[in-house]
Amino acid sequence: MINISSLKTLENEIGSEDFMEVAALFLSEMDEALEKLPQIKDAPAMGDTLHFLKGASLNLGLTEFSELCISGEHHAKLGQIDAIDSAKIIKVYTASRHCLTDYLNGIGNTD
């Protein structure tokens, strides 16, 4: 569901403290975008939202979620907004977010 290797690489590049801040910012912005997702009825707006979510999720190693965003973005570009399963996207995000939160909670633990 998440790519731990990507997370560790980013964490090593920017440091644990900055990584935590970046992750928190991305998650906050993604939460806001996902809250609005089910109400979007316009294909270009849906495509823009999914494009943002795709980029943020790739930065955070949320691989399964990013794949859904890529597929949804493709459908939006074709005007096939009815082919986008917002409920599934939100469900996978919620599970991915939980996995990421577990990872973040473990940063700095030496157990």
C-alpha positions in Angstrom: 0.0 0.0 0.0 2.9 2.3 0.8 6.5 2.3 -0.5 8.6 2.4 2.7 11.8 2.7 0.6 10.6 6.0 -0.9 9.7 7.3 2.5 13.1 6.4 4.0 14.8 8.0 1.0 12.9 11.3 1.5 13.4 11.2 5.2 17.1 10.7 4.8 17.3 13.5 2.2 15.5 16.2 4.3 15.9 14.8 7.8 13.3 13.3 10.1 12.0 16.6 11.6 11.5 18.3 8.2 10.1 15.0 6.8 7.4 15.0 9.5 6.5 18.6 8.7 6.3 17.9 4.9 4.2 14.7 5.5 1.8 16.6 7.8 1.4 19.4 5.2 0.8 17.0 2.4 -1.7 14.9 4.4 -3.6 18.1 5.5 -3.8 19.3 1.9 -4.8 15.8 0.7 -7.5 15.5 3.4 -9.0 18.8 2.2 -9.0 17.8 -1.5 -10.5 14.4 -0.7 -13.3 16.0 1.3 -14.4 17.8 -1.8 -13.8 15.0 -4.3 -17.4 13.4 -4.2 -19.0 16.8 -5.0 -16.9 17.5 -8.1 -19.0 17.0 -11.2 -16.8 18.8 -13.7 -14.2 16.6 -15.6 -11.5 19.3 -15.7 -11.9 20.1 -12.0 -11.8 16.4 -11.2 -8.7 15.9 -13.3 -7.0 18.8 -11.6 -7.8 17.4 -8.1 -6.7 13.9 -9.0 -3.5 15.3 -10.5 -2.7 17.1 -7.3 -3.5 14.0 -5.2 -1.3 11.9 -7.5 1.7 14.1 -7.0 1.3 14.4 -3.3 0.8 10.7 -2.9 3.8 9.8 -5.0 5.9 12.1 -2.8 4.7 10.2 0.3 5.0 6.7 -1.2 1.3 6.0 -1.3 1.6 3.7 -4.3 -1.8 2.1 -4.4 -3.6 5.4 -3.9 -1.5 7.1 -6.6 -2.4 4.4 -9.1 -6.1 5.1 -8.5 -5.4 8.8 -9.0 -3.5 8.2 -12.2 -6.4 6.1 -13.5 -9.0 8.7 -12.4 -7.0 11.5 -14.0 -6.9 9.6 -17.2 -10.7 9.1 -17.2 -11.2 12.8 -16.3 -9.1 13.9 -19.3 -11.4 11.7 -21.5 -14.5 13.3 -19.9 -15.4 10.0 -18.3 -16.2 11.3 -14.9 -18.7 8.6 -14.2 -15.9 6.0 -14.5 -14.2 7.5 -11.5 -15.0 5.8 -8.2 -14.6 8.5 -5.7 -15.7 6.2 -2.8 -13.0 3.7 -3.7 -10.4 6.5 -4.0 -11.3 7.8 -0.5 -11.3 4.3 1.0 -7.8 3.5 -0.3 -6.6 6.9 0.8 -7.9 6.3 4.3 -6.1 2.9 4.5 -3.0 4.4 3.0 -3.1 7.3 5.4 -3.4 4.9 8.3 -0.3 3.0 7.1 1.7 6.2 6.6 0.6 7.5 10.1 1.9 4.2 11.6 5.2 4.8 9.8 5.4 8.4 10.9 4.6 7.4 14.5 7.6 5.0 14.4 10.1 7.6 13.3 12.5 8.1 16.1 11.5 5.0 18.1 14.4 2.8 18.9 12.4 -0.2 20.1 
